[in-house]
Amino acid sequence: MTPDTDASLPQGNGPLAGFVILDLTRVLSGPYCTMILQDLGATVLKVEQPEVGDDSRQFLPFEGDRSAYFALANRGKKSIALDLKAPKDRRVFEALLAKADVLVENFRPGVMEKLGYDWEAIRARNGRLVFASISGFGQSGPYRKKPAYDLVVQAMSGMMSLTGHPGQPPARVGTSLGDLAAGVFAALGIQSALLQRSTTGKGARVDISMLECQMALLENAISRFTLTGTSPGPTGAAHPGSAPFDAFRAQDGYLVITAGTDKLFKTFCGVIDRSDLLEDPRFADRASRVANNAALKEMIEDKLAAAPVAEWLSRLDAASIPAARVNSIKDMVNDPQVKARGAIAPLDGSQLKLACTPVLVDAETYPDRLPAAPELDEHHAEILAFAGL
Amino acid sequence: MTPDTDASLPQGNGPLAGFVILDLTRVLSGPYCTMILQDLGATVLKVEQPEVGDDSRQFLPFEGDRSAYFALANRGKKSIALDLKAPKDRRVFEALLAKADVLVENFRPGVMEKLGYDWEAIRARNGRLVFASISGFGQSGPYRKKPAYDLVVQAMSGMMSLTGHPGQPPARVGTSLGDLAAGVFAALGIQSALLQRSTTGKGARVDISMLECQMALLENAISRFTLTGTSPGPTGAAHPGSAPFDAFRAQDGYLVITAGTDKLFKTFCGVIDRSDLLEDPRFADRASRVANNAALKEMIEDKLAAAPVAEWLSRLDAASIPAARVNSIKDMVNDPQVKARGAIAPLDGSQLKLACTPVLVDAETYPDRLPAAPELDEHHAEILAFAGL
């Protein structure tokens, strides 16, 4: 969108085609943010440390001599190796700064300042630039310079206190949601600043805290605490305010069943041939079913033990009760809906398949293939040409 | 941004100030999407069913006679009750359609078509409108008309297969991440379509599947499966590719410690006075520590039992090893960083406090207060005036 940017870089496909993202990020939260922007059509110029590159190029597992971990979040990006402490490379970086729409980084707060690229200096070079930073705790406050990893923000936010089974050791969300959520909210913040720029003509500073992104995903845990003074705890697979709404064991595995409303509960009792439960005052309404969930669950599992998951799913589906097998990754990859939508696509030059960014704009299916991640410094010449050097 | 929209509605503050969102959504995924847009400055016109309104107005817990659950995701929105099957109310809705920037709905696919508001009909009324739909499985594919709740997509996506402890019954992510993630990605998709419109002048159709949003948050589980043929399972609080990186029990509770790199592991062994572990070939590098994680964890917990969490955190902090208490919601709400940033704000006219949307644009702190959620039909006259009726 910046004048002169269309000279030398091929444009992506999608709603963000034409936007140029200058990307200093490493490992996961930042690369996931710019992966989303890339998937939506933006051109992402990944600036990496000479010789070593992004740390996650070393992360397991490997496919041949390349990290499959790195390939995931860096698909389709263009790589240039620059030493931001060397005057020659700084001139390249500054030429790119002047032309980009967005700069993203996830260093510890203070690093950009030390490099001479604080917000004032950056704004002076390109008043239309959106400068987004992702950090563990944000750019202000007493913890701003503390190191953080996914697990730290999952623990500190209270997310872990809600996850897992009561009486068991704490469990994390089984993926690095601390990083991934920060990446999505950063992409959201960047887009909002670009929309603001479309009116004001001015760039903006965007500050994303991994901790705060976890807090924003606690649903009503904070409001329940402020209302009652009591911290909610983990509930396994059960919903704290609805029952039956849980994972249940059938003959050959687990399925989830969500029949929390009075209407669905009535239908469900018919499906498991326990319509007598409707006369039981312990299960008369949503609140009493929540209070007596343990007894209810036992009665339900007694019935479910008589048939395999597939048979129960077929009966529940016929009764329009939302239910599902607790799928393994393999089950999910082979699911007919997943295949029909094409939401998992093969990666170019690899045997890997990856989930697409789950945003369809004017389309019914996802791309047939995802573009490969770059080798370190692969696009040096192309990016120099774009910079006008 | 549409001509004439500034006549009668007060504008919000933030990067999306001036954008008008016509909101047909109910319960959680859709309301969370439009809550984010509201927090970022957009004006959200919530269209509700006459007399009953959004189902979540009945959800527990209540504060006085109002649902605290509803208050969370509907703060700052303007409500109008319209019966989309009644000709008089349809005229109001169509006048709003002609003026809005965005239409969002989360009915089951097919409902909008039955109402006569399919994409072709909507586009004919307002060619600049972005029309976003959130559903369990998306607008296409064999499951498109199936009902879905949060737990269903957490189960079907494989997210639950990665969460909880090995050998235990399945656990969900302890909040309704199935809904919340769909809400965030929907907001992202809407913004991308608005950015596209700023170039093309044309609206777009945005299709968000709750299932695909969970799949996009599986980190590298899908690529690991495609590489090895084996579905990954749950690992409690441990990271599948890094150790020590887990929750550990100390004298008075749990803390997480992330010291997976060789350098951090060496420092950590010093902190717990077990530098002898550095000589043990089982712990010589990242891969061997992951393979021997159970033995390593036992040795670490033997040491940690000697002191309370606070003391270990102080020692780990001094050594720059990322670590944290497994906070309860109460611990988190009272954390100095959370207080300094103001990321939890009081809700007007209520004792509730809520997490702000975690995006700071040109700011160091969040709003002092969040605006109250509307009563059903509270803004009828104001919205009619905006519609020009």
Interface residues (C-beta under 8 A of the other chain):
Chain A: M1 G14 P15 L16 A17 G18 F19 L28 I36 L40 F59 L60 P61 E63 A68 Y69 A71 L72 G136 F137 G138 Q139 S140 G141 P142 Y143 K146 P147 A148 Y149 D150 L151 V152 V153 Q154 A155 M156 S157 G158 M159 M160 S161 L162 T163 G164 H165 Q168 P169 P170 A171 R172 V173 G174 T175 S176 L177 L180 A181 V184 F185 A187 L188 G189 Q191 S192 A193 L194 L195 Q196 S198 T199 A204 R205 V206 D207 I208 S209 L211 E212 C213 M215 A216 L217 L218 E219 N220 A221 I222 S223 R224 F225 T226 L227 T228 S231 P232 P234 T235 G236 A237 H239 G241 F245 D246 A247 R249 Y254 L255 V256 T258 R286 A287 D317 S320 I321 P322 A323 A324 R325 V326 N327 S328 I329 K330 D331 M332 V333 D335 P336 Q337 V338 A340 R341 A343 I344 Q351 L352 K353 L354 A355 C356 T357 P358 V359 L360 V361 D362 A363 E364 T365
Chain B: M1 G14 P15 L16 A17 G18 F19 L28 I36 L40 F59 L60 P61 E63 A68 Y69 A71 L72 G136 F137 G138 Q139 S140 G141 P142 Y143 K146 P147 A148 Y149 D150 L151 V152 V153 Q154 A155 M156 S157 G158 M159 M160 S161 L162 T163 G164 H165 Q168 P169 P170 A171 R172 V173 G174 T175 S176 L177 L180 A181 V184 F185 A187 L188 G189 Q191 S192 A193 L194 L195 Q196 S198 T199 A204 R205 V206 D207 I208 S209 L211 E212 C213 M215 A216 L217 L218 E219 N220 A221 I222 S223 R224 F225 T226 L227 T228 S231 P232 P234 T235 G236 A237 H239 G241 F245 D246 A247 R249 Y254 L255 V256 T258 R286 A287 D317 S320 I321 P322 A323 A324 R325 V326 N327 S328 I329 K330 D331 M332 V333 D335 P336 Q337 V338 A340 R341 A343 I344 Q351 L352 K353 L354 A355 C356 T357 P358 V359 L360 V361 D362 A363 E364 T365
